[in-house]
Amino acid sequence: MTVLQAPEAPGQAPAPGKGGKVSSGLLDPKQLVTSLPDALRKLNPVTLWRNPVMLVVEVGAAFTTVLAFSDPSLFA
């Protein structure tokens, strides 16, 4: 019986002992640059109108940010 290893998925770090380049992880600048435009598009209130939970989260985050900058003593 021959045991075969599954091929590695693209972008996946190689198995230990195989050598190769280690991925830079979650904050890879190249990945951030490619995903930033899509992330900003998803913050559009027109898009969020279809998902009311995320709309309320966005409005709450904006309100909290305005409060934090207008009166920092509230959060001290």
URTAWO-V282164 format. One record per residue. RES is the residue in one letter. SS is DSSP state (A for helix, B for strand, O for the rest). PHI is phi in whole degrees, 0 to 359 (999 if undefined). Layout:
res = [RES/RES]
ss = [SS/SS]
phi = [PHI/PHI]
//
This chain:
res = [M/T/V/L/Q/A/P/E/A/P/G/Q/A/P/A/P/G/K/G/G/K/V/S/S/G/L/L/D/P/K/Q/L/V/T/S/L/P/D/A/L/R/K/L/N/P/V/T/L/W/R/N/P/V/M/L/V/V/E/V/G/A/A/F/T/T/V/L/A/F/S/D/P/S/L/F/A]
ss = [O/O/O/O/O/O/O/O/O/O/O/O/O/O/O/O/O/O/O/O/O/O/O/O/O/O/O/O/A/A/A/A/A/A/A/A/A/A/A/A/A/A/O/O/A/A/A/A/O/O/O/A/A/A/A/A/A/A/A/A/A/A/A/A/A/A/A/A/A/A/O/A/A/A/A/O]
phi = [999/251/262/251/266/290/295/286/288/300/86/270/294/292/295/303/87/267/76/99/272/273/293/276/91/293/260/291/304/296/291/296/295/284/266/299/301/293/296/292/297/287/274/297/302/295/291/289/300/285/236/299/296/291/297/295/297/295/296/297/294/295/297/295/295/298/298/296/277/280/215/298/292/295/253/271]
//
